[in-house]
Amino acid sequence: MKVWELEKEREGLLDFILKTRQKTRVDVRHTVATIRDEIIAKGDEAIKGLSYKYDNWDKDYPLKILPEEIEEAARKIAKKDISVLKGMIKNVRLFHLNQGAKKRIYKKRGLSVVEDYVPVEKALIYVPGGRAAYPSSLIMAAVPAQIAGVKHIYVTTPTPYGLLNPYVAAALLLLGIQDVYRIGGAQAIYAFSLGIGTIPKVDIVVGPGNAFVDEAKRDVYGFVGIDMLAGPSELIILNTKEASPEFIARDLFSQAEHDDMATVGLFSNSKTMIKNVMKEMERLMVINERKDIIERAIKANSFFVYFKDIEKAIDFINTIAPEHMEFIGDEGLADKVLYPGIIYIGEMTPVAIGDYYIGTNHILPTGGAGRFTAGLSVDTFRRRRVKVKTDNLFFERFGEKAERLARIEGLFAHAEAIKARKGVKR
């Protein structure tokens, strides 16, 4: 595993990271476009055909999952695990409960503006599946949507061999969600964004997924809203003080295990620390149950960086804006880190605990999108609404100037619409 020296190889490292991100897009773009064209042409038939291909369906399952099937699947898990899911729902709800922009009223002579927020009507939550099941991602998306007041919440998830994951089923019951579909991958994003076949069209699509899901979300933006581009997982650990190499190695593994395209990196001002973390990774790899996925992700997408100047390290991390960051070092510098989707501070705050039980949202921007957007929240499901009222007093003060601007821009009808109201007492 190569160790980069930041001060000497900054541009080379940046190029490596950007090419890794771009490679992901190039590799999947053609496949995603083919899926889009197929389901537009053939509707439900194509969706089911793709499920046979990618999810190993062994028979013709209905796309919508009946409530009885959800209940039957949920009965397979232990009561203690129901309690675990309830605890997560409670913590996520408590954190998100008072989120959201507030109503604002702006007034001046002759003018009243009311700015408030209304929920979207129909939201799709995409719950990843396949190699792992993610009831946690369902909870992270559904709870803010419910708090926001979304009227219709739909859930879709891949179902290997046609079967709904019992833990996802249990979470669905606890959340009270009944509109559930067994569709995964890019085809799910297109089906709900365009309203294909028997699938309802939604207003917004949220939830993490693999690179295929991420590319499909990128493509449908404009037909629907999306929360963000939340593709393959990313983690950078910034280390500037003595810490446990084992903890760091385990945390890198915790994100690399998501899929082959996950990206992890360690920045440290100690070559000894980097060396010791690498040794721990070699030791722990042998006993890891998801060894194959982790090895492929580490080999293709990981980077280990030695730096001397902490300011330059922080500047670089701000430039690439990773999804997750752990900061194990001088906590007084944490405010200088601006763009990761979330920052976990200190050796005792691993990403993994945040993924489940802190209550903060783990659906976060990837691929550098943290530079212009944030993680999923209640505001994701609300849209700003502005109501404006002016009267003759406002036209007395500003009508002539507004009319003049319209004529400067050559917009005759604008100017005449303003002029017609000047001097009218209403």
Order of alpha helices (4+ residues) and beta strands (2+ residues): beta-alpha-alpha-alpha-alpha-beta-beta-beta-alpha-beta-alpha-beta-alpha-beta-alpha-beta-beta-alpha-beta-alpha-alpha-beta-alpha-beta-beta-alpha-beta-alpha-alpha
